[in-house]
């Protein structure tokens, strides 16, 4: 009896089908039966972020309305039983420092804008820009906010929201997420304070100096406007602090 040995070509074909079967099985196992090539998960996440932003905006409006009710009740109670002047003054100072009251005074507004998507180098010996070079980044906004605080700002507002001690300036791509709401450029940062000190703090910031190199090189936007008087509205969100708790 002769034992026939498999031909090399037949062995190769068998190995290819076995490998293909293994790949299909692994893909099915990893995906759980879902289409792993689709961008649906990213779209769902984007939709979720927008929906949460709408919910946060609605909750902030409800919170602001409740604050107005509380202010009215407090004023009525004050008329019936006036508080001591020292106590009233301390309360006003604490409320103002916490960003829970309107703030009016002289100040500055800084506007940062993305460069055109087809931007080219504006200076000699500057390399061609990458997409990353043409957009506002989180550190750029943070640099402006930090410089204004360092310049003695009494209050700071980013876009239409007042910053408080729990505020965090965060960006995903070139989209700003601030206190649960989404914003796109151009971005504005407004501060109330001594205008000369605020401007000097902006000029002294190394991070802003770095950003302004990209302004000159690729045309990103940088504009500083002075105000004789500007009003920052009170913070309208929740001031309740939350912290992590160990799992029991």
Secondary structure as UniProt FT lines:
FT   HELIX           8..31
FT   TURN            32..33
FT   TURN            36..37
FT   HELIX           40..80
FT   HELIX           85..97
FT   TURN            98..99
FT   STRAND          103..113
FT   TURN            117..118
FT   TURN            124..125
FT   HELIX           131..134
FT   HELIX           138..150
FT   TURN            151..152
FT   STRAND          155..158
FT   TURN            159..160
FT   STRAND          161..162
FT   TURN            165..166
FT   STRAND          169..172
FT   TURN            173..174
FT   STRAND          175..178
FT   TURN            179..180
FT   STRAND          181..184
FT   STRAND          187..192
FT   HELIX           195..204
FT   HELIX           206..218
FT   STRAND          221..232
//
